[in-house]
């Protein structure tokens, strides 16, 4: 039995789950918010139901990590930190350097810092979390798990943009894709549910949340994905625009007297569902307003669904068919309206949705089918679990040492 901690460090937050492996039992999980700010908030819950919630001032991630580990001992989750044999850390960007999770060395950390040029807010925070845990538990193996790694199997025809080739060679401008840990997890869970080898399946994984991406998975590998050079590309999202004509950037700069950075900020934080509806970035709010006949909310919901459907269709063509369409993440797992809208009209592909199953709240915590028995394509809801996938990767890397 091993105790493995999965960590997701943000610039002012730190989320974790402690697993007992290989049973994948969650021994404890928690979240610290407002790190570096006044009134930091810590919340921890153990498998036995013990809870600890506290508001205090934490100056940095080092203090936050030490506080988490102290509470794990005081709550009897572990008797000694030596029981934690590995920590796995979500790292947003691995570039072309990392096609799989990696044991963290000083050279790996330097490369993560270097790749912060592609994801400055995320990679710097991820590296900070890694260093804090290394200092706090020096005996534990430290593994970096990259959001982009799963997509490194994409062929050049999928990841290259139609711009001068030297921009790729000299500056690394290409599609990288994100949510890779989630899509990888979903592919394995789909194969388990369907009782088939993942290498024999063509899967379209729809990770639909406030941030959203779809991945075409063939032979167990990412063939294509909707997010690109940054997470801004692809689908309409909560506050992100998704795909649009690049010429809009200079046009808005001139018309609104904005810098390029300010335009990108608009596309990242003021667009998507929020921008179209002018109401909310939360799909629940937009759906309620749309059902009440509010036109801009109707538009926002329709466009949101249309982009998902377009991408599903494109990836089915790209893979020469599809065996399973899987919905996951906050919206994908919980919005029957989005799932129904995304599948509507796909009957020509042999996809048939069982609307009663789609509307049902049963099996919400486990993988289940919402397609009819006659459907040639399985339509599934599978709750994603990026943390357990991180823990699995830590064990895999440890065994490869």
C-alpha positions in Angstrom: 0.0 0.0 0.0 1.3 3.5 -0.9 0.0 6.9 0.1 0.2 9.3 -2.9 -0.8 12.9 -2.9 -2.3 14.6 -6.1 -1.7 18.3 -6.1 -3.1 21.2 -8.1 -1.4 24.5 -7.2 -2.7 27.8 -8.5 -1.2 31.3 -8.0 -3.2 31.8 -4.8 -4.7 28.3 -4.2 -3.8 24.7 -3.5 -6.1 21.7 -4.0 -5.1 18.2 -3.0 -6.3 14.6 -2.6 -4.4 11.9 -0.7 -4.9 8.4 -2.1 -4.1 5.0 -0.8 -2.8 3.1 -3.8 -3.5 0.8 -5.6 -7.0 0.7 -4.1 -7.4 4.4 -5.1 -9.1 5.1 -1.8 -9.3 8.8 -1.0 -8.0 9.2 2.5 -8.4 13.0 2.6 -8.9 16.0 0.3 -8.8 19.7 0.8 -8.4 23.2 -0.6 -6.6 26.3 0.5 -7.6 29.6 -1.1 -6.4 33.2 -0.8 -2.7 32.1 -0.3 -0.6 35.3 0.1 -3.7 37.3 1.0 -5.4 38.2 4.2 -7.8 35.6 5.6 -6.6 32.5 3.8 -9.2 29.7 3.9 -8.3 26.1 4.5 -10.8 23.2 4.3 -9.9 19.5 4.7 -12.1 16.4 4.9 -11.0 12.9 5.7 -12.4 9.5 4.6 -13.9 9.0 8.0 -15.8 12.3 7.7 -13.6 14.4 10.0 -13.5 18.0 8.8 -11.3 21.0 9.5 -12.1 24.5 8.3 -10.1 27.5 9.4 -9.4 31.1 8.3 -5.9 32.3 8.9 -3.1 34.3 7.1 -0.8 32.2 4.9 2.1 34.2 3.4 3.0 31.7 0.7 2.7 28.2 -0.6 5.4 26.9 1.7 3.3 27.8 4.7 0.2 26.4 3.0 1.8 23.0 2.4 3.2 22.8 5.9 -0.3 23.6 7.3 -1.9 20.9 5.1 0.6 18.3 6.3 0.3 19.3 10.0 -3.5 18.9 9.7 -3.2 15.5 8.0 -1.2 14.3 11.0 -3.5 16.0 13.6 -6.5 14.4 11.9 -4.8 10.9 12.1 -4.8 10.5 8.3 -1.0 9.8 8.5 1.1 9.3 11.6 4.3 10.4 9.8 5.0 12.3 6.6 7.3 9.4 5.6 4.1 7.5 4.9 3.5 9.7 1.8 5.8 8.1 -0.7 4.9 10.3 -3.7 3.4 13.6 -4.8 2.0 14.2 -8.2 1.6 17.7 -9.5 -0.6 19.1 -12.2 1.5 21.2 -14.6 -0.5 23.0 -17.3 2.2 23.2 -20.0 4.8 20.6 -21.0 5.3 21.9 -24.5 6.9 19.3 -26.8 9.4 18.4 -24.2 7.1 16.1 -22.1 5.0 13.4 -23.8 4.4 11.7 -20.5 4.6 12.4 -16.8 8.1 12.9 -15.4 10.0 12.4 -12.2 11.0 15.9 -11.1 14.6 16.7 -11.2 16.3 20.1 -11.1 16.5 19.9 -14.9 12.8 19.1 -15.2 12.0 22.1 -12.9 14.1 24.4 -15.1 12.2 23.2 -18.2 8.8 23.8 -16.4 10.0 27.3 -15.6 11.2 27.8 -19.2 7.8 26.6 -20.5 6.1 29.3 -18.4 6.5 31.5 -21.5 3.5 29.6 -22.9 1.5 29.6 -19.6 3.0 32.2 -17.3 0.3 32.2 -14.6 -0.1 28.5 -14.4 3.4 27.0 -14.8 5.0 29.4 -12.3 2.3 28.5 -9.7 2.7 24.7 -10.5 6.5 25.0 -10.0 6.0 26.8 -6.7 3.8 24.0 -5.5 6.3 21.4 -6.5 9.2 23.1 -4.7 7.1 23.6 -1.6 6.2 19.8 -1.4 9.8 18.8 -2.2 11.0 20.9 0.8 8.2 19.6 3.1 8.5 15.9 2.2 12.1 15.4 0.8 11.7 11.6 1.0 8.7 11.5 -1.4 9.1 11.0 -5.1 7.9 14.1 -7.0 6.2 13.6 -10.3 5.0 16.3 -12.8 1.8 15.4 -14.7 1.3 17.6 -17.7 -2.0 18.8 -19.2 -0.5 18.8 -22.6 1.3 15.4 -22.5 -1.6 13.3 -23.7 -1.9 15.4 -26.9 1.7 14.9 -27.9 0.6 11.9 -30.1 -1.3 14.3 -32.4 0.1 14.2 -36.0 1.5 17.3 -37.6 -1.6 17.6 -39.7 -3.6 18.1 -36.4 -1.2 20.4 -34.5 0.3 22.7 -37.2 -1.3 26.0 -38.1 -1.4 27.2 -41.7 1.1 30.0 -41.0 4.8 30.3 -42.0 6.5 27.0 -40.9 9.4 28.8 -39.4 7.1 30.2 -36.7 6.7 26.7 -35.4 10.3 25.8 -35.7 11.6 29.0 -34.2 8.9 29.9 -31.7 7.0 26.7 -31.0 3.7 28.1 -32.3 1.4 25.1 -32.7 -1.7 23.4 -31.2 -0.8 21.9 -27.8 -4.2 21.0 -26.4 -5.2 20.9 -22.7 -7.3 18.9 -20.3 -5.1 16.0 -21.3 -5.2 14.3 -17.9 -9.0 14.3 -18.0 -9.2 13.0 -21.6 -6.7 10.3 -20.9 -8.7 9.2 -17.8 -12.0 9.2 -19.8 -10.5 7.1 -22.6 -9.5 4.4 -20.0 -12.8 4.5 -18.2 -14.7 4.3 -21.5 -12.8 1.1 -22.5 -13.5 -0.4 -19.0 -17.2 0.4 -19.3 -17.4 -1.0 -22.8 -15.3 -4.0 -21.8 -13.0 -3.4 -24.8 -9.4 -2.6 -25.3 -9.0 1.2 -25.6 -6.8 0.6 -28.7 -9.8 -0.8 -30.5 -12.1 2.2 -29.8 -12.7 5.6 -31.5 -13.8 7.9 -28.6 -14.9 11.5 -28.7 -14.3 12.9 -25.2 -16.3 16.0 -24.4 -14.8 17.8 -21.3 -17.4 20.5 -21.0 -17.1 22.9 -18.1 -16.5 26.6 -17.7 -13.4 25.8 -19.7 -14.2 23.2 -22.4 -12.4 21.0 -24.9 -13.2 18.0 -27.0 -10.7 15.3 -27.9 -10.7 12.7 -30.7 -9.1 9.5 -29.3 -8.2 6.7 -31.6 -6.2 3.6 -30.6 -5.9 5.1 -27.1 -4.1 8.1 -28.3 -5.1 11.8 -28.9 -5.6 12.3 -32.6 -6.9 15.9 -32.3 -8.3 18.3 -29.8 -10.1 21.6 -29.8 -7.9 23.7 -27.6 -4.8 25.0 -29.3 -1.7 27.1 -28.6 -3.6 28.3 -25.5 -6.9 27.2 -23.9 -8.6 30.1 -25.7 -9.0 28.2 -29.0 -11.9 25.9 -29.8 -15.4 25.8 -28.3 -17.5 28.6 -26.9 -16.8 28.5 -23.1 -18.0 30.3 -20.0 -16.0 33.5 -20.6 -13.7 32.4 -23.5 -14.6 33.2 -27.1 -13.3 30.0 -28.7 -12.6 30.2 -32.4 -12.9 33.5 -34.3 -11.2 35.3 -37.2 -7.8 36.6 -36.1 -8.4 39.8 -38.0 -10.9 40.7 -35.2 -7.8 41.5 -33.0 -6.4 44.5 -34.9 -9.9 45.7 -35.8 -10.9 45.8 -32.1 -7.6 47.4 -31.2 -8.4 50.3 -33.6 -12.1 50.6 -32.9 -11.9 50.3 -29.1 -8.4 51.8 -28.6 -7.2 48.6 -27.0 -3.8 46.9 -26.8 -3.3 43.4 -28.2 -3.1 42.1 -24.6 -6.4 43.9 -23.7 -8.2 42.3 -26.7 -7.0 38.9 -25.6 -8.2 39.7 -22.1 -11.6 40.4 -23.5 -11.6 37.1 -25.4 -10.5 35.2 -22.3 -12.6 36.9 -19.6 -15.5 38.8 -21.1 -16.6 36.5 -24.0 -18.3 33.1 -24.4 -21.6 32.6 -22.6 -21.1 35.8 -20.6 -20.3 37.9 -23.6 -23.2 36.8 -25.7 -25.9 36.6 -23.0 -24.6 39.7 -21.1 -26.0 37.8 -18.1 -23.7 35.2 -16.7 -20.8 32.8 -17.5 -22.7 30.1 -15.5 -24.6 27.8 -17.9 -27.3 27.2 -15.3 -28.1 30.9 -15.3 -28.1 31.1 -19.1 -30.2 28.0 -19.4 -32.8 29.3 -17.0 -33.0 32.6 -18.8 -33.2 30.9 -22.2 -36.1 28.7 -21.0 -37.8 32.0 -20.0 -37.4 33.3 -23.5 -34.6 35.8 -23.0 -33.2 36.1 -26.5 -29.5 36.7 -25.9 -29.5 33.8 -23.4 -31.2 31.6 -26.1 -28.5 32.7 -28.5 -25.7 32.0 -26.1 -27.0 28.5 -25.3 -27.6 27.6 -29.0 -24.1 28.8 -30.0 -22.5 26.9 -27.1 -24.3 23.7 -28.2 -23.7 24.3 -31.9 -19.9 24.5 -31.4 -19.9 21.2 -29.5 -22.0 19.4 -32.2 -19.7 20.8 -35.0 -16.6 19.4 -33.3 -18.2 16.0 -32.6 -19.1 15.8 -36.3 -15.6 16.9 -37.4 -13.9 14.3 -35.2 -16.2 11.5 -36.2 -15.2 12.2 -39.8 -11.5 12.5 -38.9 -11.5 9.1 -37.2 -13.6 7.4 -39.9 -16.5 6.9 -37.4 -17.0 6.8 -33.6 -17.7 4.1 -31.1 -18.4 6.3 -28.0 -19.3 9.9 -27.3 -18.5 10.7 -23.7 -19.6 13.8 -21.7 -17.7 14.8 -18.6 -16.8 17.8 -16.3 -19.3 20.1 -14.7 -21.5 20.9 -17.6 -21.0 17.6 -19.4 -22.0 15.6 -16.4 -24.9 17.8 -15.2 -26.6 19.5 -18.2 -29.2 17.3 -19.9 -30.0 20.2 -22.1 -26.5 20.5 -23.5 -26.1 16.7 -24.0 -29.5 16.5 -25.8 -28.7 19.4 -28.0 -25.3 18.2 -28.9 -26.6 14.7 -29.9 -29.7 16.0 -31.7 -29.3 15.5 -35.5 -26.6 12.9 -35.2 -29.0 10.0 -36.1 -27.4 9.7 -39.5 -24.3 8.5 -37.6 -26.2 5.9 -35.8 -26.4 7.9 -32.6 -29.6 7.5 -30.6 -30.1 9.2 -27.2 -32.4 7.8 -24.6 -33.9 11.0 -23.4 -35.3 9.4 -20.2 -31.8 8.2 -19.2 -30.4 11.6 -20.2 -32.7 13.4 -17.9 -32.3 10.9 -15.0 -30.1 11.8 -12.0 -29.4 8.1 -11.3 -25.8 6.8 -11.6 -24.5 10.4 -11.4 -21.3 9.3 -9.6 -20.4 6.5 -11.9 -20.0 5.8 -15.6 -23.3 5.1 -17.4 -24.9 5.0 -20.8 -27.6 7.4 -22.0 -28.0 5.9 -25.4 -30.7 3.5 -26.6 -30.0 -0.2 -26.9 -30.4 0.3 -30.7 -27.8 3.0 -30.9 -24.7 2.1 -32.9 -22.7 4.6 -30.8 -22.5 4.5 -27.0 -23.3 7.9 -25.5 -21.9 7.9 -22.0 -21.6 10.2 -18.9 -18.4 9.5 -17.1 -17.4 11.7 -14.1 -13.9 12.8 -14.6 -11.2 12.3 -11.9 -8.0 14.0 -12.8 -6.7 13.6 -9.3 -6.8 9.8 -9.4 -5.2 9.8 -12.9 -2.3 11.9 -11.4 -1.9 9.4 -8.6 -1.8 6.5 -11.1 0.9 8.3 -13.0 3.0 8.8 -9.8 2.8 5.0 -9.2 3.7 4.3 -12.9 6.7 6.6 -12.8 7.9 5.2 -9.4 7.8 1.7 -10.9 9.8 2.8 -13.9 12.6 4.2 -11.6 
